[in-house]
Amino acid sequence: MPSWRASAWLDGNDSDRFATALVVHIDVPTRTATVASAGHLAPALLSPTPTGTVPSALELETGPPLGIGQEWHDRSTQLPADAVLFLFTDGLVETRVDDIDEGVRRLGELLEGLPFDARTILHSALELHPGEDEDDVAVLVAHVP
């Protein structure tokens, strides 16, 4: 519902503006994550191993950005015990020099093997950003016991 309202507002302003968005609902007791994407990158699912983390992309169907379309589909995923969801904006992985795919690849390499600690994961990921681009950077690390 919030996605449709935001998209309708952007459409009604008769402008070329659009925005990407990611809506995530985590049911902690059942460890179920339901995700809908409006043109946004998929979050990474980090699973613990004896040597650190193993990242994998959370599978979802990416719909159009808000202001461009109004059809989004959510997808539910059962999270393993002690999982971490890593959500981030494209400003973290896309620069004027590297394209977004290269940035996502570098992020995956960085996340692999990190100590399984939300604070360490957050601070390590933020070091990936050079700090000189004008794009916004947002990162959220959610530990689901």
N, C-alpha and C positions, 0 to 999 in steps of 0.2 A: 504493500500500500504506500509507504513513503516514497518508493521509487517512482510509482506512477504519478504521485502528486508533484514531485520535484521535476519530472520530465514534462508534465503538463504545464508547469509554471515556466520552464525554459522555452517550451514551444510557443506559449502564449505571449512571450515578450518580443516575438518577431525579430529575433536576432540569430546570429550564427553561433551562439554560445552553446556549449555542451559540457558535460562533466562525467567522469567515470566514477563508479561507486561499487563498493563491495558490501553486501549485507551478510553477516554471519550470526547465526543463533546457535549457541552451544547448550545442549541439555547435559549438564554435568552428571547427574545420577546415571544416565544411560550412556554417557560419553559419545553422544551423537552430535555432529556438527552439520548444520544445514546452511548451505551457502548459495547466494545468488550474485551474479556479476553483471554489471552494466558497463561493459567495456574495460573492466579492471583486471589486473593480473591476478592469477590464482595464488592463494596462500600456500606456503610450504608446510608440510607436515613433518615434524622432526620426531624421530623415534630414538629411544635410548639403546645403546649397545655398551658392552664393557669398555670399549675404546672411545666412546663419545657419541655424537649424534649421526644419524643417517637421514638426510633430507629426501623428500619426494614431493612432487606437486600434488596438491589436492585436486582431484578431477572434478571439473564443472563445465557447464555449457555457458560460454561467455555471450551475453546478449549485447545489444547496441548500447552506446553511451546514453545517459540521460539527455534529453533534448533532441535525440535523433530517432529513437524508436521507443516502443512501449511493450516489448514482449521479452520477459525474462523468465527463466526457469530455474527453480532451485534444485539442489541436489544434496541428499543426505549421505553422510559417510560415518561409519562406525569408527571411532578413534581407538587406537590401542591404549592399554593402561599406561599412564605416566607419559602421555604425548604432549608435545608443544606445537601450537599453531603459530606460524610466523607470517604476519600480514605486513605488507609494505606497498608503498606507492612507487610509481615508475621513476620518480626522481632519485630513488636510491640506486637504480640499476642502469639508467639511461643517461648518457652524457653527449656532449657535442662531438666527442671523438669516437666513442663506442656506441654501437646500436644496442637496442634493448635485449636482443637475444644473447649477445656477448656478455652484457651485464648480468643477466639471469644466470648464465653459465658460471661466471665468476662468483656470484653469490652462493650458488650451490656448492662450489668447491670450498668456499670459505666456511660454510655451515657444516660441512662434512667433518666429523671428528672433533668438533668443539666439545668442551666439557658440557655435560647436560645440566646447564644452569641458566635460567632465564636471563639473569643480569649479564652474564658473560656473553650469551648469544646476542643480546641487544647491543651491547657496547662493541662487540666485534663487527657486527653488521654495519653499524654506523661509521666505522672506520673505512668501510668500502667507499663511502661517498667523499669525493674530493673537496666538497665545500665551496666550490667556485661557480657552480651552475646556478641559474636563476630558478630552476624548478623546485617545487616544494618536496620535502622528504618527510614521510611519516612511517613509523615502524611500530608494530604492536606485537608483543610476545605474550601468548596466553598458554599457561601450563594447565593441563587438564589431568588431574590425578587418576 
